[in-house]
C-alpha cells in the first residue's frame, strides 16, 4: 500500500465516520425533538398547575381565617362558661346560706 492509497483509505474511513455521526445526530434529533403540540400540552399543564397552586393558596388562607374565627368563638364560649359556672357557684352558696338561715329561724 503506497502513500496515495493510504491517504484515500483514511479519507474514506473519516467520511464514513462523519456520515455515521451525522446519521446518529439526525436520529437523536428526530426522536427527541419537541413538537408544537407537545409545547401546547406543556403550557396547558403549566397553567393547570398554576391554577391549582392558586386554589391551594386560597384554601389555606380561608382555613387560617376560619380557624382564627373558630378559635375566637371558642374563647368566648369558654369565658361565658366560666362566668356561668361562677354565677351558679355563688347561687348555690347563697341558697345554702338561705337554707341555713331559714332552718335557724324555724329551730
C-alpha positions as CSV (number, residue, x, y, z in Angstrom):
1,X,0.0,0.0,0.0
2,X,1.6,3.2,-1.1
3,X,1.1,6.7,0.3
4,X,-1.8,7.7,-2.1
5,X,-3.8,4.5,-1.3
6,X,-3.3,5.1,2.5
7,X,-4.5,8.7,2.2
8,X,-7.5,7.6,0.2
9,X,-8.3,4.8,2.7
10,X,-8.0,7.3,5.7
11,X,-10.3,9.8,3.8
12,X,-12.9,7.1,3.2
13,X,-12.8,6.0,6.8
14,X,-13.1,9.6,8.0
15,X,-16.0,10.2,5.6
16,X,-17.8,7.0,6.8
17,X,-17.3,8.1,10.4
18,X,-18.6,11.6,9.6
19,X,-21.6,10.0,7.8
20,X,-22.4,7.7,10.7
21,X,-22.0,10.6,13.2
22,X,-24.3,12.8,11.2
23,X,-26.9,10.0,10.8
24,X,-26.7,9.3,14.6
25,X,-27.2,13.0,15.3
26,X,-30.2,13.1,12.9
27,X,-31.8,10.1,14.7
28,X,-31.3,11.7,18.1
29,X,-32.8,14.9,16.9
30,X,-35.7,13.1,15.2
31,X,-36.6,11.1,18.3
32,X,-36.1,13.8,20.9
33,X,-37.5,16.9,19.2
34,X,-40.4,18.7,20.8
35,X,-43.3,19.3,18.6
36,X,-45.7,22.3,18.8
37,X,-48.4,20.0,20.1
38,X,-46.1,18.9,22.9
39,X,-45.3,22.5,23.8
40,X,-49.0,23.4,23.8
41,X,-49.7,20.4,26.1
42,X,-46.8,21.5,28.4
43,X,-48.2,25.1,28.5
44,X,-51.7,23.7,29.4
45,X,-50.1,21.6,32.2
46,X,-48.2,24.6,33.5
47,X,-51.4,26.7,33.5
48,X,-53.3,23.9,35.3
49,X,-50.5,23.7,37.9
50,X,-50.6,27.4,38.4
51,X,-54.3,27.4,38.8
52,X,-54.1,24.5,41.3
53,X,-51.4,26.3,43.3
54,X,-53.6,29.5,43.4
55,X,-56.6,27.4,44.6
56,X,-54.4,25.7,47.2
57,X,-53.2,29.1,48.5
58,X,-56.8,30.4,48.6
59,X,-57.9,27.3,50.5
60,X,-55.0,27.7,53.0
61,X,-55.9,31.4,53.5
62,X,-59.6,30.5,54.1
63,X,-58.7,27.7,56.5
64,X,-56.5,30.1,58.5
65,X,-59.3,32.7,58.6
66,X,-61.8,30.1,59.6
67,X,-59.5,28.6,62.3
68,X,-59.0,32.1,63.8
69,X,-62.7,32.7,63.8
70,X,-63.5,29.4,65.5
71,X,-60.7,30.0,68.0
72,X,-62.2,33.3,68.9
73,X,-65.7,31.8,69.3
74,X,-64.2,29.0,71.5
75,X,-62.5,31.6,73.7
76,X,-65.8,33.5,74.0
77,X,-67.7,30.3,74.8
78,X,-65.1,29.3,77.5
79,X,-65.4,32.8,79.0
80,X,-69.2,32.6,79.1
81,X,-69.0,29.1,80.6
82,X,-66.6,30.3,83.3
83,X,-68.9,33.3,84.1
84,X,-71.9,30.9,84.2
85,X,-70.2,28.5,86.5
86,X,-69.1,31.3,88.9
87,X,-72.7,32.6,88.9
88,X,-74.0,29.1,89.6
89,X,-71.5,28.6,92.4
90,X,-72.5,31.9,94.0
91,X,-76.2,31.0,93.6
92,X,-75.7,27.6,95.3
93,X,-73.7,29.2,98.1
94,X,-76.4,31.8,98.6
95,X,-79.1,29.2,98.5
96,X,-77.2,27.2,101.1
97,X,-76.9,30.2,103.4
98,X,-80.6,31.0,103.0
99,X,-81.5,27.4,103.9
100,X,-79.2,27.6,107.0
101,X,-80.9,30.9,108.0
102,X,-84.4,29.5,107.4
103,X,-83.5,26.4,109.5
104,X,-82.1,28.6,112.2
105,X,-85.4,30.7,112.3
106,X,-87.5,27.5,112.4
107,X,-85.5,25.9,115.1
